């Protein structure tokens, strides 16, 4: 089973600041890496797939990078609606595991 | 517009069974993989199970293997999760999620979830 580790656990930032979230895999996921956003009381929403491709309708302030085992989600300038929990998921090999999440909250 | 609607959740005693359903609309259902993902209260997302577009390939998390069975009826555009031998740790909101293609298990659309509570 591929284990995903996300850091930090919580990121406290102000609107307008840049957020950098990390996801590390226990072995290579061949770029089959996705990022999801979950706001309180809502279902998750796909942001990034294939490590760096934005999903339909996702603003360009969200970007993904990385390959192999180390991946990054960057939010260039935080908007109020971006304060949420972010999960990475590998979908290259079953079980298609999620990371534990990073909470981005308002400083 | 893609829509996924889960149903079948509720309160069940430990050791009991429950069958969840997920009705899909707005897509050619048979051309997409679909998955079940759950979230225990106050916890993170946990991938549970997935099935290919044709139904010929199924995948399970170790935590549910042998107890849960995923299936689909492409003629009814519906995904199922049969859950047997339920335990307290199975208490969660269960989401169904559509894959990006028949074999690609990245989840590009999600339902709103159905709550399963396992308690005596």
Interface residues (C-beta under 8 A of the other chain):
Chain A: X1 X32 X34 X36 X38 X43 X44 X45 X46 X49 X50 X55 X56 X85 X87 X89 X91 X94 X95 X96 X97 X98 X99 X100 X101
Chain B: X35 X37 X44 X45 X46 X47 X50 X59 X60 X61 X62 X95 X97 X100 X104 X105 X106 X107 X108 X109 X110 X111 X112 X113
